[in-house]
Amino acid sequence: MNRFRFLLLILFANILSAQQQDGLVRVIGDSLVGKMVNGESIREVHGNVIITQDDVTITCDKAIQYIARNEAELIGKVIVHQDSIVIKTDAGYYYGDTKTTFSKVGVTLFDGHVNLFSKVGYYHFDEKRADFYYDVKLYDSVTTMWSDKLTYFNDEDRAIAVGNVKIVDTANVVYADSLEHFRDTRKTFAFNNVRIYDKKNKLAIFGNFFEDYGDSNYSKIFGEPLLLKIDTTSSGGFDTLVVSSKLMEAYGDSTKRLVTTDSVKIVRSGFASLNNFSEFFQLSDEIYTMKRENDLSQPVIWNEEAQLLADTITIQTEKNKLKYVNLNSNASIISQNEKHDLRFDQISGKQIEMFFGEKGLERTDVDGNVLSIYYLYEENQPNGLLKSSSEKAKIFFNDDEIKDVKLYGSPISEYHPENLVHEKEKDFTLPTFIIIKDRPVKENLLYGRQKLVETLKEEFSDD
């Protein structure tokens, strides 16, 4: 080593020692050129540049150090280190007074767990906080997230994303206007225009606020939530289940259930329901609804032209078709004749069970204080009615028409001829008779969101 090089190293060592004591930026490299530009003292350092300040280390091909400002411009193969943090870019800037680095030509960050990319990025070393902008992407071994802007807190493993947010994990895709995500606990909070897609189950949920407590297998969505589940029919078309309520809660444990609360409306083909509490069990294809303690009305179900009421209702489906319905406690069924508006077939009891086959309803079993009114027809012309009571009853159907009725336990039947029934139909009702007018309509539930349904159909039809 020549004498000049030796003296230069000593000079660097003295300068760097003073800088370190004063919290200044240290810069060394293969060569150094000092100059004055617009009255400001700068140093250009070339080749194998190393910049240090406290626990921050930066390497690059070239650096321009602004001594008075305690800043440096970084050029070529820039790599920044602090503990587990590694930041890479082609060009950037370092602010020594605030211990902040900046790049606007594309920047990546890795902290040992999370990878972060964007076009523009700041990193604040004292706060261990990244502020990234434009085409931001964050991913780890489980989750990938995109947004317009993202703030990442390294020590907290917390990310706040804003603008066109999309987050993808092994099961779902979530969109939102803004989102907060905790990587360690897998907690996620999403805000405004929230859309959750489960492509495997062809299911989507929309709302304004979403909270997901990942490690607890619990999530909820509120703010006008709407659920859509799309299935193909035997003819190749689409059959959409639509559910709305004020709150939806999902439990991802062994029950795999969705709980909907308050003003629950359900629509699917000829099926509809109005209630205040429903549970959907994914594994068993079962729906359960009940009248809670403070509810003023019973849950109601419509299946085609039949209205079903009870304190608790259990529905089982198979291949998207009704298989079994259990109406328990204060149960009743009312069916309106298509051609005669005022003629309602009625049956009530403590419990009613309905069994369905490939061609529709096959049998209805009624238990406990059975009361019934059935209108009779001969060659499609009204022919009076039959009013009955018993302890139990079995009603057999063929093509959804009554073929046989069997009464058990002190049965009593009264026939009322047509001349005593005509224009007096309102006199023939059971004590439980009530017609619910607010049957949910799919078009009303989807008002303003029809484009989302069309998008889902296109997406899910690709499978």
C-alpha positions in Angstrom: 0.0 0.0 0.0 1.5 3.4 -1.0 1.9 6.2 1.5 -0.9 8.3 -0.1 -3.4 5.5 0.2 -2.3 4.9 3.9 -2.8 8.6 4.8 -6.2 8.6 3.0 -7.4 5.7 5.1 -6.2 7.4 8.3 -8.1 10.5 7.2 -11.2 8.5 6.5 -11.0 6.8 9.8 -10.7 10.1 11.7 -13.6 11.6 9.7 -15.8 8.5 10.2 -15.1 8.4 13.9 -16.2 12.0 14.3 -19.3 11.3 12.2 -20.3 8.3 14.2 -20.0 10.3 17.4 -22.1 13.1 16.0 -24.7 10.8 14.4 -23.5 11.7 10.9 -23.6 9.4 7.9 -20.4 7.5 7.2 -19.4 6.9 3.5 -16.4 5.0 2.2 -15.5 3.5 -1.1 -12.8 2.8 -3.6 -12.4 6.5 -4.6 -13.6 9.9 -3.3 -13.9 13.2 -5.0 -14.8 16.3 -3.1 -16.3 19.4 -4.7 -18.4 22.5 -4.2 -21.8 22.7 -6.0 -23.8 25.8 -5.7 -22.0 26.6 -2.5 -22.6 23.2 -1.0 -19.8 20.8 -0.1 -20.4 17.3 -1.5 -18.4 14.1 -1.9 -18.8 11.6 -4.7 -17.7 8.2 -3.7 -17.2 5.5 -6.4 -16.8 1.7 -6.2 -17.8 -0.7 -3.4 -19.5 2.1 -1.5 -20.4 1.4 2.1 -22.6 3.8 4.1 -23.2 3.4 7.8 -25.1 5.1 10.5 -25.7 3.4 13.8 -27.2 0.0 12.9 -28.0 1.0 9.3 -25.6 -0.3 6.5 -26.0 0.6 2.8 -24.0 -0.6 -0.1 -24.1 0.7 -3.7 -22.0 1.4 -6.7 -21.9 5.1 -6.3 -22.9 7.7 -3.6 -23.2 11.4 -3.6 -22.9 12.7 0.0 -24.3 16.1 1.0 -22.3 16.8 4.1 -24.2 19.7 5.5 -27.5 18.0 5.0 -26.3 14.7 6.4 -27.8 13.0 3.3 -26.6 10.8 0.5 -27.9 9.9 -3.0 -27.5 6.2 -3.7 -26.8 4.9 -7.3 -26.6 1.4 -8.6 -27.3 -1.9 -6.9 -28.4 -0.3 -3.7 -28.8 -2.7 -0.7 -29.8 -1.4 2.7 -29.6 -3.5 5.9 -30.9 -3.0 9.4 -31.1 -6.1 11.6 -33.3 -8.5 9.5 -34.5 -5.8 7.2 -33.1 -5.9 3.6 -34.1 -3.2 1.1 -33.0 -3.3 -2.5 -33.4 -0.7 -5.4 -31.5 0.6 -8.4 -31.3 4.1 -7.1 -32.4 5.9 -3.9 -31.7 8.5 -1.3 -30.8 8.3 2.4 -31.7 11.1 5.0 -29.3 10.8 7.9 -31.1 13.2 10.3 -34.4 11.2 10.1 -32.7 7.8 9.3 -35.0 7.4 6.3 -34.3 5.9 2.9 -36.3 6.6 -0.3 -36.6 5.2 -3.8 -38.9 6.1 -6.8 -37.5 3.6 -9.3 -38.8 0.4 -7.8 -38.0 -0.9 -4.4 -38.2 -4.3 -2.5 -38.1 -5.0 1.2 -37.6 -8.3 3.0 -37.7 -8.7 6.8 -37.1 -12.4 7.1 -40.8 -13.2 6.7 -42.5 -10.7 4.4 -41.6 -9.5 0.9 -42.7 -6.1 -0.1 -42.5 -4.4 -3.6 -43.6 -1.1 -5.0 -42.6 1.6 -7.5 -42.0 4.2 -4.7 -41.0 3.5 -1.2 -39.8 5.1 2.1 -38.4 3.2 5.1 -38.0 4.9 8.5 -35.4 3.0 10.4 -36.0 4.3 13.9 -39.7 3.5 13.6 -39.1 0.4 11.5 -41.9 1.5 9.3 -42.3 1.2 5.5 -44.4 3.6 3.4 -44.8 2.1 -0.1 -46.8 3.6 -3.0 -48.0 2.6 -6.5 -48.5 -1.0 -7.5 -47.7 -2.3 -4.0 -47.4 -6.0 -3.4 -46.8 -7.8 -0.1 -46.5 -11.5 0.4 -45.4 -14.2 2.8 -45.8 -18.0 2.8 -49.6 -17.8 3.2 -50.9 -14.4 2.1 -50.4 -12.1 -0.9 -51.7 -8.5 -0.9 -51.9 -5.7 -3.5 -52.8 -2.1 -3.0 -52.1 1.5 -4.1 -50.5 2.4 -0.8 -49.2 0.3 2.1 -47.7 1.1 5.4 -45.9 -1.8 7.0 -44.8 -1.9 10.7 -42.0 -4.4 10.9 -41.9 -4.9 14.7 -45.7 -5.4 14.8 -46.0 -7.5 11.6 -48.8 -5.1 10.8 -49.8 -3.8 7.4 -52.3 -1.0 6.5 -53.3 -1.0 2.8 -55.3 1.7 1.1 -56.8 1.9 -2.4 -57.8 -1.1 -4.6 -56.8 -3.5 -1.9 -56.7 -7.2 -2.8 -55.6 -10.0 -0.4 -55.4 -13.6 -1.3 -54.8 -16.6 0.9 -55.2 -20.4 0.5 -59.0 -20.2 0.6 -60.3 -16.7 -0.2 -59.8 -13.5 -2.2 -60.8 -10.3 -0.4 -61.2 -6.9 -2.0 -61.7 -3.6 -0.1 -61.1 0.1 -0.2 -58.7 -0.2 2.8 -57.5 -3.0 5.0 -55.4 -3.7 8.1 -53.6 -7.0 8.4 -51.7 -8.6 11.2 -49.4 -11.3 9.9 -48.6 -13.2 13.1 -52.2 -13.6 14.3 -53.7 -13.5 10.7 -56.2 -10.9 11.8 -57.7 -8.8 9.1 -59.9 -5.7 9.2 -61.3 -4.5 5.9 -63.3 -1.3 5.2 -65.8 -0.2 2.5 -66.8 -2.1 -0.6 -65.7 -5.3 0.9 -65.9 -8.4 -1.4 -65.0 -11.9 -0.3 -64.7 -14.7 -2.9 -64.5 -18.4 -2.2 -64.1 -19.9 -5.6 -63.9 -23.5 -4.4 -67.4 -23.2 -3.0 -68.6 -20.7 -5.6 -69.6 -18.3 -2.8 -69.2 -14.5 -2.4 -70.0 -12.2 0.4 -70.3 -8.4 0.1 -70.5 -5.7 2.8 -68.9 -2.5 4.1 -66.9 -3.9 7.1 -65.1 -7.2 7.6 -63.2 -8.6 10.6 -61.3 -11.8 10.4 -59.7 -13.3 13.5 -57.6 -15.9 11.7 -56.2 -18.0 14.6 -59.7 -18.1 16.2 -61.4 -19.4 13.0 -63.9 -16.6 13.3 -64.9 -13.7 11.1 -67.8 -11.4 10.7 -69.1 -8.9 8.1 -71.6 -6.1 8.6 -72.7 -3.0 6.9 -75.5 -4.3 4.5 -73.9 -7.7 4.0 -75.0 -9.9 1.2 -74.1 -13.5 0.4 -74.3 -15.2 -3.0 -73.8 -18.8 -3.7 -73.9 -19.9 -7.3 -74.5 -23.5 -8.4 -75.2 -25.0 -11.8 -78.6 -26.7 -12.4 -79.1 -30.0 -14.1 -79.9 -28.1 -17.3 -76.6 -26.3 -17.2 -78.0 -22.9 -16.0 -77.3 -21.1 -12.7 -79.2 -21.3 -9.5 -78.3 -18.5 -7.1 -78.7 -18.5 -3.3 -79.1 -15.0 -2.0 -78.9 -14.1 1.7 -79.0 -10.7 3.3 -79.0 -9.6 7.0 -77.5 -7.0 9.2 -74.7 -9.2 10.6 -73.0 -12.4 9.2 -70.6 -14.4 11.3 -68.5 -17.4 10.0 -67.0 -20.1 12.1 -64.3 -22.1 10.4 -64.0 -24.7 13.0 -65.4 -28.3 12.8 -69.0 -26.9 12.4 -68.2 -24.9 9.3 -71.2 -22.6 9.8 -72.4 -19.2 8.9 -74.7 -17.3 11.3 -76.9 -14.5 10.0 -78.6 -12.2 12.4 -81.3 -9.5 12.2 -83.6 -9.0 9.3 -82.5 -12.2 7.6 -83.8 -12.7 4.0 -83.1 -15.8 2.0 -84.1 -16.5 -1.6 -83.4 -19.4 -3.9 -85.5 -20.4 -6.9 -89.0 -21.2 -5.4 -87.7 -21.0 -1.9 -87.6 -17.9 0.4 -87.3 -17.2 4.1 -87.8 -14.2 6.4 -86.4 -14.4 10.0 -84.1 -12.9 12.5 -81.6 -15.7 13.0 -80.4 -18.4 10.7 -77.5 -20.8 10.8 -76.0 -22.4 7.6 -74.0 -25.6 8.1 -71.7 -26.2 5.2 -70.8 -29.8 5.8 -74.3 -31.1 6.3 -76.1 -28.8 3.8 -78.4 -27.8 6.6 -80.2 -24.5 7.5 -81.5 -23.8 11.0 -83.6 -20.9 12.0 -85.5 -20.0 15.2 -87.6 -17.5 17.0 -85.4 -16.0 19.8 -86.6 -14.8 23.1 -87.2 -11.2 22.1 -88.4 -11.8 18.6 -92.0 -10.6 17.9 -92.7 -13.0 15.1 -91.9 -16.6 14.0 -89.5 -17.4 11.2 -91.4 -18.0 8.0 -90.4 -20.1 4.9 -92.0 -20.1 1.5 -91.6 -23.1 -0.7 -93.3 -22.5 -4.1 -96.9 -21.6 -3.0 -96.7 -22.9 0.5 -96.1 -20.8 3.6 -94.4 -22.5 6.6 -94.3 -21.1 10.1 -92.8 -22.5 13.3 -90.7 -21.4 16.3 -87.8 -23.4 15.0 -87.2 -24.7 11.5 -84.6 -27.1 10.2 -84.0 -27.5 6.5 -81.8 -30.2 4.9 -80.8 -30.1 1.2 -79.1 -32.5 -1.1 -77.6 -31.4 -4.4 -79.3 -28.0 -4.0 -82.8 -29.5 -3.6 -85.0 -29.8 -0.5 -84.6 -33.1 1.2 -86.2 -32.6 4.6 -88.0 -29.8 6.6 -88.8 -29.9 10.3 -91.2 -27.3 11.7 -91.0 -27.5 15.5 -93.4 -25.8 18.0 -96.4 -23.9 16.9 -96.0 -25.2 13.4 -98.3 -24.4 10.5 -98.5 -24.7 6.7 -100.7 -22.7 4.4 -101.0 -23.3 0.7 -102.9 -21.1 -1.7 -104.8 -22.5 -4.6 -103.4 -21.1 -7.9 -106.9 -20.6 -9.4 -108.8 -19.6 -6.3 -107.3 -16.7 -4.4 -109.3 -17.1 -1.2 -108.9 -20.9 -0.9 -106.1 -21.8 1.5 -105.2 -25.4 2.5 -104.1 -25.3 6.1 -102.6 -27.6 8.6 -101.2 -26.9 12.1 -99.6 -29.0 14.9 -96.9 -29.1 17.5 -94.4 -30.5 14.9 -94.5 -31.0 11.2 -92.0 -33.0 9.1 -91.8 -32.8 5.3 -90.0 -35.3 3.2 -89.0 -34.6 -0.4 -88.0 -36.8 -3.3 -86.9 -36.2 -6.9 -90.3 -35.1 -7.9 -91.0 -32.8 -4.9 -92.9 -33.3 -1.7 -93.7 -36.9 -1.0 -95.0 -37.1 2.6 -95.9 -34.8 5.5 -96.1 -36.0 9.1 -97.9 -33.9 11.7 -97.7 -34.6 15.4 -99.6 -33.0 18.3 -103.0 -31.3 18.2 -103.4 -31.6 14.5 -105.9 -29.3 12.8 -106.4 -29.1 9.1 -108.6 -27.6 6.4 -108.3 -28.9 2.8 -110.4 -27.7 -0.1 -111.8 -30.4 -2.4 -112.2 -30.3 -6.2 -113.9 -32.5 -8.7 -112.6 -32.2 -12.3 -110.9 -28.9 -11.2 -114.2 -27.5 -10.0 -114.6 -26.5 -6.3 -116.4 -29.2 -4.3 -116.4 -28.0 -0.6 -113.8 -28.6 2.0 -112.8 -31.1 4.6 -112.1 -29.9 8.2 -110.2 -32.4 10.4 -108.6 -32.9 13.8 -106.5 -35.6 15.3 -103.4 -36.3 17.4 -101.3 -37.3 14.4 -101.6 -37.2 10.7 -99.7 -38.5 7.6 -100.3 -36.9 4.2 -99.0 -38.5 1.0 -98.4 -36.5 -2.2 -97.8 -37.3 -5.8 -96.6 -34.5 -8.1 -97.2 -32.2 -5.2 -100.9 -33.1 -5.0 -102.5 -34.8 -2.0 -103.2 -38.4 -2.8 -104.0 -39.8 0.7 -104.5 -38.5 4.2 -104.3 -40.7 7.3 -105.4 -39.5 10.8 -104.4 -41.1 14.1 -105.6 -40.6 17.6 -109.3 -39.6 18.0 -109.7 -38.3 14.5 -112.7 -36.1 13.6 -113.5 -35.0 10.1 -116.3 -32.7 8.9 -117.3 -32.2 5.3 -118.6 -28.8 4.3 -120.4 -28.8 0.9 -119.7 -26.2 -1.7 -122.9 -24.3 -1.2 -121.9 -23.6 2.4 -118.3 -22.6 1.4 -118.8 -20.5 -1.7 -118.0 -16.8 -0.9 -117.6 -17.7 2.7 -114.0 -18.9 2.5 -112.8 -16.4 5.1 -114.9 -18.2 7.7 -112.8 -21.4 7.3 -109.5 -20.7 8.9 -107.5 -22.3 11.7 -106.6 -20.3 14.8 -103.0 -20.1 13.6 -104.0 -18.7 10.2 -101.9 -15.7 9.1 -100.6 -14.6 5.7 -97.2 -13.0 5.7 -97.0 -10.4 2.9 -93.2 -9.6 2.9 -91.9 -12.5 0.9 -88.3 -11.6 -0.1 -87.7 -11.2 -3.8 -84.3 -11.9 -5.4 -84.3 -8.8 -7.6 -84.9 -6.5 -4.6 -82.0 -8.1 -2.7 -79.7 -7.7 -5.6 -80.7 -4.2 -6.4 -77.6 -2.2 -7.4 -75.4 -5.4 -7.3 -76.6 -7.3 -10.4 -73.3 -6.7 -12.1 -71.5 -8.5 -9.3 -73.7 -11.6 -10.0 -72.9 -11.6 -13.7 -69.2 -11.3 -12.9 -69.5 -14.3 -10.5 -71.3 -16.4 -13.1 -68.5 -15.7 -15.6 -65.8 -16.4 -13.1 -67.2 -19.6 -11.7 -68.2 -21.0 -15.0 -64.5 -21.3 -15.8 -64.1 -24.3 -13.4 
